[in-house]
């Protein structure tokens, strides 16, 4: 079944209602073996396009993953990017900011990690935490060292959305394509995955008491995500709301979106000049 990734894309200035966005859709695969075959084909093409991205050297790709706990971000990154050359791809995870990071603007710690041209950068959580977690827990604003007159909850989120949108537009104008994924998990499925982490010994390490504490703020998180997605999705740097209750389906959707983004870039392998070709022939004769 063909994947129409535009079905999951958030339109610019869209008023997002996550209750109307599915957490599970009809599978794009017919069986487990069919899923493996489809994903393998995606991974193979992704590897080829990454090589072209690196050789062309004029573009970069930034992939951002945001989600509630247990939505499958780590697994999606692991499976979808399994064929990518590690030299051309770097995954960064952003959790609680350090003391040094809190002394800078909220974009500073992530901007230091942006991919260079020819590279794929992956942010497992990102600067969006500052309009998600911090919005749900506004007391965190006090730890960010901002001047008191700038901490106005009636205006600060709009201001941060604007900062993010401006920054992503700047990246786009300089050759970095930004693609953002919100893995849309249902509260019921999250509970199942949390229970599995408790019941299965090899998954115990994934679970923490803090996960349950944040679950209590689910409605607030959904509102924060709805505002964030609608305010910061653009034509150049779109958000995709990926149904995440089915991990396999989510990975196929994500890999399809990435492939289409890479295909859309005007990339080509550098042409070999006549002089370079003659040089290579001389070197060949010496071997």
C-alpha positions in Angstrom: 0.0 0.0 0.0 1.3 3.4 -1.0 2.1 5.8 1.9 0.7 9.3 1.4 2.8 11.2 3.9 0.9 14.4 3.3 -1.9 12.9 5.3 0.2 13.3 8.4 1.7 16.7 7.7 0.6 19.7 9.7 -0.3 22.6 7.5 1.1 26.1 8.2 -1.1 27.9 10.8 -3.3 24.9 11.2 -5.4 24.7 14.4 -4.3 21.3 15.5 -6.7 19.0 17.4 -4.8 15.9 18.4 -8.1 14.2 19.4 -8.9 14.2 15.7 -5.5 12.9 14.7 -5.3 9.1 14.8 -2.8 7.3 16.9 -3.2 4.2 14.7 -4.1 3.8 11.1 -4.5 0.8 8.7 -1.1 -0.8 8.3 0.8 -0.1 5.2 2.2 -3.7 5.4 0.4 -7.0 5.0 2.5 -9.1 7.3 5.7 -9.0 9.4 7.8 -10.3 6.5 6.2 -7.6 4.2 7.1 -5.0 6.8 10.7 -6.1 6.9 10.9 -6.1 3.1 9.4 -2.6 2.9 11.6 -1.2 5.6 14.7 -2.8 4.0 13.9 -1.2 0.7 13.6 2.2 2.5 16.8 1.7 4.4 18.7 0.8 1.2 17.5 3.9 -0.7 18.2 6.0 2.3 21.8 4.8 2.4 22.2 5.6 -1.2 20.7 9.1 -0.8 22.9 9.8 2.2 26.0 9.0 0.1 24.7 11.5 -2.5 24.0 14.1 0.2 27.6 13.7 1.5 29.2 13.8 -2.0 27.1 16.8 -3.1 28.0 18.7 0.0 25.6 21.6 -0.4 22.7 20.5 1.8 22.1 19.1 5.3 19.1 17.4 6.8 17.9 17.9 10.4 15.4 15.3 11.8 13.7 16.2 15.0 11.8 13.6 17.1 9.4 14.6 19.8 6.9 12.5 21.7 5.5 11.4 25.1 7.5 8.7 26.9 7.4 5.2 25.4 6.2 6.4 22.0 9.1 4.7 20.2 11.5 7.5 19.3 14.6 5.5 20.0 13.4 2.4 18.1 12.3 4.5 15.1 15.7 6.1 14.9 17.5 2.8 15.3 15.5 0.9 12.7 15.0 3.7 10.1 18.6 4.8 10.2 20.2 1.4 10.4 21.8 1.5 7.0 23.2 5.0 7.3 26.9 5.5 7.4 27.7 6.7 11.0 30.3 9.1 9.5 27.5 11.1 7.8 25.0 11.0 10.6 24.9 12.1 14.3 22.2 11.5 16.8 21.9 14.0 19.7 19.7 13.6 22.8 18.6 16.5 24.8 17.2 16.1 28.3 17.5 18.3 31.3 19.8 21.3 30.5 23.1 21.7 32.3 24.0 24.7 34.4 26.1 26.0 31.5 23.3 25.6 29.0 20.9 27.5 31.3 23.2 30.5 31.1 22.4 30.9 27.4 19.3 31.4 25.3 17.2 28.3 24.9 18.3 27.6 21.4 22.0 27.7 22.2 22.6 24.1 23.3 21.0 22.6 20.2 22.4 25.1 17.7 25.9 24.0 18.6 24.9 20.5 17.4 23.4 21.4 14.0 24.6 19.2 11.1 27.1 20.5 8.7 26.6 20.4 4.9 26.5 16.8 3.6 25.4 15.5 7.0 22.2 14.2 8.6 21.6 15.4 12.1 19.0 13.8 14.4 17.7 15.4 17.5 16.0 13.0 20.0 14.1 15.7 21.7 15.2 19.2 21.0 14.8 23.0 21.5 11.0 22.2 21.4 11.3 21.0 25.0 11.3 24.7 25.9 7.8 25.1 24.7 6.6 21.7 25.8 8.0 20.5 29.1 8.7 24.1 30.2 5.2 25.1 29.3 3.6 22.2 31.2 5.9 23.1 34.1 6.3 26.9 34.0 8.1 26.9 37.3 11.2 25.8 35.2 11.3 29.3 33.7 12.7 30.6 37.0 15.7 28.3 36.6 16.6 29.7 33.2 18.1 32.9 34.4 15.9 35.2 32.4 15.3 38.8 33.4 12.1 38.9 35.5 10.4 41.3 33.1 10.7 38.8 30.3 8.9 36.0 32.1 5.4 36.7 31.1 3.4 33.5 30.5 0.9 35.4 28.4 3.5 36.2 25.8 6.6 34.1 26.2 5.3 31.0 24.4 4.4 33.1 21.3 7.8 34.7 21.4 9.5 31.4 21.6 7.5 30.0 18.7 8.6 33.0 16.7 12.2 32.5 17.7 12.0 28.8 16.6 10.2 29.7 13.3 12.7 32.4 12.5 15.7 30.1 13.2 14.3 27.2 11.1 13.6 29.6 8.2 17.2 30.8 8.5 18.4 27.2 8.4 16.3 26.6 5.3 17.8 29.6 3.6 21.2 28.2 4.2 20.7 24.7 2.9 19.4 22.8 5.9 16.1 21.0 5.5 14.3 20.5 8.8 11.8 17.7 9.2 10.0 17.3 12.5 8.1 14.2 13.8 5.6 14.0 16.6 5.0 10.4 17.4 1.4 10.4 18.4 0.8 7.8 21.0 -2.5 7.0 22.8 -2.6 7.1 26.6 -3.8 3.5 26.6 -0.9 2.3 24.5 1.5 4.2 26.7 0.1 2.3 29.7 0.6 -1.1 27.9 4.2 -0.2 27.2 4.9 1.0 30.7 3.5 -2.3 32.1 5.7 -4.2 29.7 8.7 -2.3 30.9 7.8 -3.4 34.5 6.9 -7.0 33.7 9.8 -7.8 31.3 13.2 -7.9 33.1 15.1 -6.9 30.1 13.0 -3.7 29.8 13.2 -2.7 33.4 16.0 -0.2 32.7 13.8 1.8 30.5 11.3 2.6 33.2 11.5 5.3 35.9 9.1 6.6 38.4 9.3 10.0 36.7 7.6 8.5 33.7 4.4 7.9 35.7 4.6 11.4 37.2 4.7 13.1 33.8 1.8 10.9 32.6 -0.5 12.7 35.1 0.1 15.9 33.0 -1.1 14.2 29.8 -3.9 16.8 29.0 -1.5 19.7 29.5 1.0 18.1 27.3 -1.5 17.5 24.5 -2.5 21.2 24.6 1.2 22.2 24.6 1.8 20.0 21.5 -1.3 21.3 19.7 -0.2 24.9 20.1 3.4 24.1 19.2 2.6 22.0 16.1 0.3 24.7 14.7 2.6 27.6 15.4 5.8 26.1 14.1 4.9 23.9 11.1 5.9 25.6 7.8 6.2 24.7 4.2 10.0 24.5 4.5 10.1 22.9 8.0 7.0 20.8 8.5 5.7 18.8 11.4 4.4 15.3 10.8 2.0 13.8 13.3 2.9 10.1 13.1 0.4 7.5 14.5 2.6 5.7 16.9 0.5 2.9 18.5 1.8 0.6 15.8 5.6 0.9 15.9 6.2 -0.9 12.5 3.7 1.4 10.7 5.3 4.5 12.3 8.7 3.5 11.1 7.5 3.0 7.5 5.8 6.5 7.6 8.9 8.1 9.0 11.3 6.5 6.5 9.0 7.4 3.7 8.9 11.1 4.8 12.7 11.2 5.0 13.1 9.6 1.6 10.8 12.1 0.0 12.6 15.0 1.6 16.0 13.8 0.4 14.7 13.1 -3.1 13.4 16.7 -3.3 16.9 18.2 -2.8 18.7 19.1 -5.9 21.8 16.9 -5.5 24.3 15.4 -7.8 27.7 13.8 -7.7 30.5 16.1 -8.6 31.5 15.9 -12.2 35.0 14.7 -13.1 36.9 17.2 -15.2 39.0 16.1 -18.1 42.2 17.1 -16.2 41.1 15.0 -13.2 40.3 12.1 -15.4 43.7 12.3 -17.0 45.3 12.4 -13.5 43.3 9.3 -12.5 44.5 7.4 -15.6 48.1 8.3 -14.8 47.6 7.0 -11.3 45.9 3.9 -12.6 48.9 3.1 -14.8 51.2 3.2 -11.7 49.2 0.6 -9.8 
